[in-house]
């Protein structure tokens, strides 16, 4: 299994600390996919913005359809996200 150095929520400050706090407020934790980008908070924020724009706020499919597609793709890729 690959290993990526990350910054944990207890040591995050500045922009990363704010991003982590928002993640914890919304989901109750910081997921591994989020912390995998912690060394560059600009990349993390851009990735989260893209996800929001496509999955949460896009209008081509309903929210339910988008979430179902994400679930199916994650299952097909054997990924629990």
N, C-alpha and C positions, 0 to 999 in steps of 0.2 A: 504494500500500500504506500502511495506517495506521502511525503511529509512536506508541509508548507509551514514556514514560520508565520505565526500570527500574533496579533495583539489582543489580549483578552479584555473583556469588559471592565475588569477591576483596574487595569492599567491604561485604559484609553483616556485621552484628554483632547481638548480642542474640538475640531471638526469631527473626528472619529468618535469622541465621547458623546457628542450630540446625536450622531447617527445611531450609535448603539443605544442611547437612551430612548430614541424614537422607536427603534426595533423592539426593545424590551417593553415599552408602553403598549405597542400594538400586538405583539405576539407572546410576551412573557419571557422571552429569551433571545439570545443572539445565535442564529443558526450557523452551522459550519460554512455554508456557502457564503454567508455574509462576512464572517471573520477571515475567510480565505483571501479577501481583498483588503484586509485591514492595513497592510503596509502602504497602501496608496488610497487614502480616503476619497480623493477626486474620482478615481476609477469606481470605487464602491458606490459613491453617490450617483454617478452616471449610470451604472448598472441598475441600481434601484429605481432611478427615474425612467429608464427604458422599460423595465418590468412593469412599473406603474402605468406608463403610457399604453403599453400593449395589452397587458393582462387585466388591469383593473379599470382602465378608462377608455380602452378602444371601443368602437361602436359597430364593427363589422359582425361581431358575434355577441351573444348575450354573456353576461358575467358567468352564468352557470355553464354555458358551452365552453368558454375559455378555461374555466377551472377543470372541467371534465377532460378536455384535451391535455392540459398540463398533467393531470393524474395519469392518463393513459400513456403519455410519453415517458413520464417518470417510471411507471411500472415496466414499460418495454425496455427501458435502459437500466432496470434494476436499481433505481435510485429512490430513496425514501423522501426526497423533497417533492 
